[in-house]
């Protein structure tokens, strides 16, 4: 320091300064050198929201004249134009030329996943996650765009239904311990001697429910079978009184005809249903009686007396 001080003094000036004066000049000289150096340095660069200093620049404490630092885009922004380098010149930084814009990252679509990107896909955007028919969201139903990408654990899983019930006296096509998935069909069948009541198959729907309730197996019920027994009347032997025979025959004929004529009224009691077996039986009975009458007529040679009766 003394050497520097001696060089700064003009020749012959040393004799004019005493010890106190020398100390004063030294202090002034040091202040001059300090302010001269401080004036040559640049302050720490100021940044804006989308532009920041690099990690290396943040570690620097002094920015002397001629030094350069690099700027970069903040998180969530990408470089649009410029180099990002600024330099300390005459105690000031050169104007930065770096421009940044919001980053645009398209979310990654997983299988059977749908995104609602109506709010955009820029930094900070929030999108809703849905799934295809037959699938449901597992995890968060939203994703948000951050500096490192989209955040939100969401995936689409296929819808499943409960394991189908087992039928009493019946079987199903489902023999797995896993739950049926959307679209799978289960078929049912009954054991021999049992009837299936309901649909013979059910399908797992997109709601996790079956499209119809499971069927049931019921035993076959024996139905009563109605049979008609046709009874042929047994003819009585002819009476001794020949005059009474035609009368008896006529009365019998009239009664039979009355029964046949009344048969339609019986059907009226059953909502118009006609008993075919009963009508046929009555008709055969009437024919049998008529043939028996003819036989008696010819047997007793009364045809010439009761001609009108025999021809009825």
Secondary structure as UniProt FT lines:
FT   HELIX           2..8
FT   TURN            11..12
FT   HELIX           14..16
FT   HELIX           19..40
FT   TURN            49..50
FT   STRAND          51..53
FT   HELIX           55..58
FT   TURN            65..66
FT   STRAND          68..73
FT   TURN            75..76
FT   STRAND          77..81
FT   STRAND          85..89
FT   TURN            90..91
FT   STRAND          92..93
FT   STRAND          99..102
FT   TURN            111..112
FT   STRAND          113..116
FT   TURN            118..119
FT   TURN            123..124
FT   STRAND          126..131
FT   TURN            133..134
FT   STRAND          135..139
FT   STRAND          142..146
FT   TURN            147..148
FT   STRAND          149..151
FT   STRAND          154..158
FT   TURN            168..169
FT   STRAND          170..172
FT   TURN            182..183
FT   STRAND          185..190
FT   TURN            192..193
FT   STRAND          194..197
FT   STRAND          201..204
FT   TURN            206..207
FT   STRAND          216..219
FT   HELIX           242..268
FT   TURN            269..272
FT   HELIX           276..299
FT   TURN            300..301
FT   TURN            303..305
FT   HELIX           307..310
//
